[in-house]
Structure formats: structure tokens, C-alpha cells
Amino acid sequence: MLFAHWPVETELLRKLVPRELEIDRFKERSWIGVVPFRMAGVRLHGTPAIPGLSEFPELNVRTYVVKGGKPGVWFFSLDATNRIAVAVARAWFHLPYFRSRMRCQNTEAGIEYAAQRRDRLGAGESLVGSYEPVGSPFHAARGTLEYFLAERYCLYAQRGDGTTLRSEIHHAPWELQTAQAKIETNTMTRSLGVPLRGEPLLHFAKFQDVVVWRPQAVGW
């Protein structure tokens, strides 16, 4: 997994995130992340992983929000190759999943990654590049920017009727490494109207085992 983050103007994000959620900021700065990775062993609780359905590349575009004092993630988009995974995630988690043509492979140049959105609901967004870790593994210290960006233990979504949903997330602390990346194409935020300026802040994670709980409605 690569975490690529850019600081952005809070006003731009405010137009895109439901008013029920507060934009979370670190030292008065808001952030947007473009996060490519590979999923493996995906399954519903109590069921086995299914060959051909449980492993696939994924890519998300995200920012960070708070509701009721609980910080979490808000996804602008999530791309995956698997039609079934896309349909289930849209229906079950009410998340903006899109079907894309994707490639993720290890090479001598690092992890080569390519995604081209093919979903009729999208606008042909794409990401092409490569990335690799360059630093020693570490756990982010509480109060640091790295902790703010990585250590999120819930995600927020919204049903069609406007109900805010929260899904709890359980995982061990991220084992991060500083990273380097060569990004050839990145139009993942173009349709959002959020320009990405300057070089991103880059972190790499080799592995994370995650449990996501079913979404629950949250009130004021």
C-alpha cells in the first residue's frame, strides 16, 4: 500500500463532504489521500475466501473527518477490478465504488501500478506509476502527522436518504515506511475539482490485517 497525501484547502473539501461531518485538520491543514494497494483474503465473516473474488487491486481517494468526537475516513471514490466486490460494497457499505481496469505487480523498479476507471458512473480517472519503500519500518507516534493520516479506526458514508453511517474498523497500528514514487499520471481528483499541487507526502505499508464492521446509523 502507498499512502500519497497532499495538503488542500479546507473550503474545497467542505463543498464535497456532508455538513454532518466536520473536516478533520492537522495544525489547521486539511489533507487528501490517493491510496493504491492490493486486497487479499477478502471475505465476509464466517465464510471462506473465494478464488478469483477475494484478491484484487484497489485504489481509494480519501480525506479525514470527525463526527461526535470520533475521527474517521471519508471516501470520495474507491476503485476495484472485481464487479461483484464493487456491487456488494456499494449496496452494503454505501461507498462510492467504481469498476476499473487495474494492474499491480512487483518489479525491479518497485511496485508498478496502473488503474483506468471503466465504470459508466465515472469520468475515466486514472493513476499510473510505481512506488517502493525507502526507510525503516516504524509505528507513528500519537500527535504526529503520520498518526493523524494513518491511524483511523472508522469510516463514514451516507445513505441515499441522507443518513450518516459509520463502520468501525479494527487493525493493529500501521507499520509504516517512508517511500518514493514515480507518478506518471494522476487524474483521480480531477472530477472533484481539487487540484493536487507539489510533491506528495509518501508512506508505504507492506501488510495490514483489517476487520470492517457493518455500517450503523449515527445521529447528531
C-alpha positions in Angstrom: 0.0 0.0 0.0 1.1 3.5 -0.8 -0.2 6.5 1.1 0.2 9.6 -1.1 -1.1 12.7 0.6 -1.4 16.4 -0.4 -2.4 19.4 1.7 -5.5 21.0 0.3 -7.8 24.0 1.0 -10.5 23.1 3.5 -13.0 25.1 1.6 -12.6 22.8 -1.4 -13.3 19.7 0.7 -16.2 21.4 2.6 -18.1 21.5 -0.7 -17.7 17.7 -1.2 -18.3 16.3 2.3 -21.7 16.2 4.0 -22.3 19.0 6.5 -23.0 16.5 9.2 -19.3 15.7 9.2 -16.5 18.0 10.3 -13.4 18.2 8.2 -10.5 17.0 10.3 -7.4 19.0 10.2 -3.8 18.7 11.4 -2.4 22.0 12.6 -5.1 23.8 10.5 -4.3 21.9 7.3 -6.6 19.5 5.5 -5.4 16.6 3.6 -6.5 14.4 0.7 -5.0 11.0 0.0 -4.7 8.8 -3.1 -4.0 5.3 -1.8 -3.3 2.3 -4.2 -2.9 -1.2 -2.8 -3.8 -4.8 -3.3 -6.5 -6.6 -1.3 -6.1 -10.3 -0.4 -8.2 -12.8 1.5 -11.3 -10.6 1.4 -14.3 -12.4 2.8 -17.5 -12.0 4.9 -17.3 -13.1 8.5 -17.8 -16.9 8.8 -17.2 -17.5 5.1 -14.1 -18.7 3.3 -12.1 -16.6 0.8 -13.2 -17.4 -2.8 -10.6 -17.8 -5.5 -10.9 -15.1 -8.1 -13.1 -12.9 -5.9 -11.0 -12.4 -2.7 -7.9 -10.8 -4.2 -7.7 -7.8 -6.4 -6.1 -4.3 -6.7 -7.9 -1.4 -5.2 -7.5 2.4 -5.1 -9.1 5.0 -2.9 -9.3 8.7 -2.8 -10.0 10.0 0.8 -10.0 12.7 3.3 -10.4 12.8 7.1 -13.4 13.8 9.1 -14.8 13.8 12.6 -18.3 13.2 14.0 -19.3 13.0 17.6 -15.6 13.4 18.6 -14.7 10.2 16.6 -12.2 10.7 13.8 -12.5 8.6 10.7 -12.1 8.4 6.9 -14.4 9.8 4.2 -14.0 8.2 0.8 -14.6 10.2 -2.4 -14.1 7.1 -4.5 -12.9 3.6 -4.4 -11.8 1.6 -7.5 -11.6 -2.1 -7.9 -11.4 -4.6 -10.7 -14.0 -7.0 -9.3 -17.6 -6.4 -10.4 -19.0 -8.4 -7.5 -16.9 -6.6 -4.9 -18.0 -3.2 -6.4 -21.7 -4.1 -6.3 -21.5 -5.5 -2.8 -19.6 -2.6 -1.4 -22.0 -0.1 -3.0 -25.0 -1.9 -1.6 -23.7 -3.0 1.8 -21.4 -0.1 2.9 -22.9 2.7 0.7 -19.5 3.6 -0.5 -18.7 5.2 -3.9 -17.1 2.2 -5.6 -16.2 2.1 -9.3 -15.1 -0.6 -11.6 -11.7 -0.1 -13.1 -9.1 -1.9 -15.2 -6.1 -2.2 -12.9 -2.7 -3.7 -12.7 -0.4 -4.1 -9.6 2.8 -6.1 -9.8 6.2 -6.3 -8.1 9.2 -5.4 -10.4 12.8 -4.5 -10.0 11.7 -0.8 -10.2 9.3 -1.3 -7.3 5.6 -1.9 -7.4 4.2 -0.9 -10.7 0.6 0.2 -10.5 -2.0 1.3 -13.2 -5.7 2.0 -12.8 -8.1 3.2 -15.5 -11.7 3.7 -14.4 -14.2 2.0 -16.8 -17.3 2.5 -14.8 -20.2 4.3 -16.5 -20.6 6.4 -13.3 -17.0 7.6 -13.6 -15.1 10.0 -15.9 -12.2 7.9 -16.9 -10.0 8.8 -13.9 -6.6 7.1 -14.0 -3.4 6.6 -11.9 -0.2 5.2 -13.4 3.2 5.0 -11.6 5.5 3.0 -9.4 6.4 3.1 -5.8 8.7 1.4 -3.2 9.7 1.8 0.5 13.0 3.5 1.3 13.0 3.8 5.1 13.0 1.5 8.1 9.6 0.4 9.4 8.1 2.5 12.3 4.9 3.0 14.2 3.6 6.5 14.1 3.7 8.4 17.4 0.5 9.8 18.7 0.3 13.5 17.9 2.3 13.3 14.7 1.1 13.9 11.1 1.7 10.3 10.3 -0.5 9.2 13.1 -3.2 11.6 12.0 -3.2 10.3 8.5 -2.9 6.6 9.1 -4.4 5.6 12.4 -8.1 5.9 11.6 -10.5 3.3 13.2 -13.8 4.0 11.4 -15.1 5.1 8.0 -18.1 7.3 7.3 -20.6 7.1 4.5 -24.0 8.4 3.6 -27.2 6.6 2.5 -29.3 7.9 -0.3 -31.8 9.3 2.2 -29.0 11.4 3.8 -28.5 9.2 6.9 -24.9 9.3 8.1 -23.3 5.8 8.6 -20.3 4.7 10.5 -18.4 1.4 10.1 -15.9 0.5 12.8 -12.5 -0.7 11.7 -10.2 -2.9 13.7 -6.5 -3.4 12.9 -3.1 -3.2 14.6 -1.1 0.0 14.4 0.2 0.6 10.9 3.9 -0.4 10.3 4.9 2.4 8.0 8.0 3.2 6.0 8.9 6.4 4.1 8.5 5.8 0.4 9.4 7.2 -3.0 7.1 7.2 -6.0 7.2 8.0 -9.7 3.7 9.1 -10.6 3.3 9.4 -14.4 -0.5 10.0 -14.5 -2.8 11.0 -11.7 -6.3 12.3 -12.5 -8.1 10.8 -9.6 -9.2 14.1 -8.1 -10.0 15.9 -11.4 -13.7 15.3 -11.3 -13.7 16.6 -7.6 -12.3 19.9 -8.6 -9.5 19.5 -6.1 -6.0 20.2 -7.7 -3.0 18.4 -6.2 -0.1 20.8 -6.1 3.5 20.0 -5.3 5.1 16.8 -4.2 3.0 14.4 -2.1 3.9 13.1 1.4 4.6 9.4 0.8 4.4 6.4 3.1 4.4 2.6 2.4 2.9 -0.3 4.3 3.7 -3.9 3.4 0.8 -5.5 5.1 -2.2 -4.9 7.3 -4.9 -7.3 8.5 -8.2 -5.4 8.8 -11.7 -6.1 10.1 -14.5 -3.8 9.0 -17.9 -4.0 10.8 -21.2 -3.5 9.2 -22.3 0.2 9.0 -24.5 1.7 11.6 -26.5 4.9 11.5 -25.1 7.7 13.7 -27.2 10.6 15.0 -26.3 14.2 15.9 
